[in-house]
Amino acid sequence: MRKFISVVLVVSFALLMMLRFLESGFLVNELSSNYYILNSYTEVGSKNIVTGIYLDYRLLDSIFEAGILLVSVAGVIFMSKKDEKVKGD
């Protein structure tokens, strides 16, 4: 039953992400791309636009994504060790 619920959740998430991707016009947003091209050097000081976006505009977002990933992995490891102890008894 657990596996079925997990599969349903994963498939639902994948379908929602695909719908979101299709609705967004294949992620083409000229307003934001033009803004970054025109203003990234003056605001960030980086000649590389990708580095400027990643390290300045999205720094906190990236830090929180890494934190969420760390907590998720720790939770999975904790739950798998607990299951091993139950199976061993």
C-alpha positions as CSV (number, residue, x, y, z in Angstrom):
1,M,0.0,0.0,0.0
2,R,2.9,2.4,0.8
3,K,4.5,1.8,-2.6
4,F,1.2,2.5,-4.3
5,I,0.8,5.8,-2.5
6,S,4.3,6.7,-3.3
7,V,3.9,6.0,-7.0
8,V,0.7,7.9,-7.1
9,L,2.3,10.9,-5.5
10,V,5.4,10.8,-7.8
11,V,3.2,10.5,-10.9
12,S,1.0,13.3,-9.8
13,F,3.9,15.6,-9.1
14,A,5.4,14.8,-12.5
15,L,2.1,15.6,-14.2
16,L,1.8,18.9,-12.4
17,M,5.3,19.9,-13.3
18,M,4.7,19.0,-16.9
19,L,1.5,21.1,-17.0
20,R,3.3,24.0,-15.3
21,F,6.1,23.7,-17.9
22,L,3.6,23.8,-20.8
23,E,1.7,26.7,-19.4
24,S,4.8,28.8,-18.9
25,G,5.4,28.9,-22.7
26,F,8.5,26.7,-22.4
27,L,10.1,29.0,-19.9
28,V,10.6,31.9,-22.3
29,N,10.3,35.1,-20.4
30,E,11.8,38.0,-22.4
31,L,11.2,40.6,-19.7
32,S,13.4,39.0,-17.1
33,S,16.1,37.9,-19.5
34,N,16.4,41.4,-21.0
35,Y,16.6,42.8,-17.4
36,Y,19.4,40.5,-16.5
37,I,21.3,41.1,-19.7
38,L,21.1,44.9,-19.3
39,N,21.5,45.3,-15.5
40,S,23.5,42.3,-14.2
41,Y,26.9,43.9,-14.7
42,T,26.1,47.2,-13.0
43,E,24.2,45.6,-10.1
44,V,26.4,42.6,-9.5
45,G,29.7,43.4,-11.0
46,S,30.2,40.0,-12.6
47,K,31.1,39.8,-16.2
48,N,29.5,36.3,-16.3
49,I,25.7,36.7,-16.2
50,V,25.1,33.1,-15.1
51,T,27.4,33.5,-12.1
52,G,25.9,36.9,-11.2
53,I,22.4,35.4,-11.2
54,Y,23.4,32.4,-9.2
55,L,25.5,34.1,-6.6
56,D,23.7,37.3,-6.2
57,Y,20.0,37.2,-7.2
58,R,19.4,33.6,-6.2
59,L,21.8,33.1,-3.4
60,L,19.3,32.7,-0.5
61,D,17.1,30.6,-2.7
62,S,20.0,28.2,-3.4
63,I,21.0,28.1,0.3
64,F,17.5,27.1,1.3
65,E,17.2,24.5,-1.5
66,A,20.5,22.9,-0.2
67,G,19.1,23.0,3.4
68,I,15.9,21.3,2.3
69,L,17.9,18.6,0.5
70,L,20.0,18.0,3.5
71,V,17.0,17.6,5.8
72,S,15.3,15.3,3.3
73,V,18.4,13.0,3.0
74,A,18.8,12.9,6.7
75,G,15.2,11.9,7.1
76,V,15.4,9.1,4.6
77,I,18.6,7.8,6.3
78,F,16.9,8.0,9.7
79,M,13.8,6.2,8.5
80,S,15.8,3.5,6.7
81,K,17.9,2.7,9.7
82,K,14.7,2.5,11.8
83,D,13.3,0.0,9.3
84,E,16.4,-2.1,9.5
85,K,16.1,-2.4,13.3
86,V,12.5,-3.5,13.0
87,K,13.3,-6.2,10.4
88,G,16.2,-7.5,12.5
89,D,14.1,-8.2,15.6
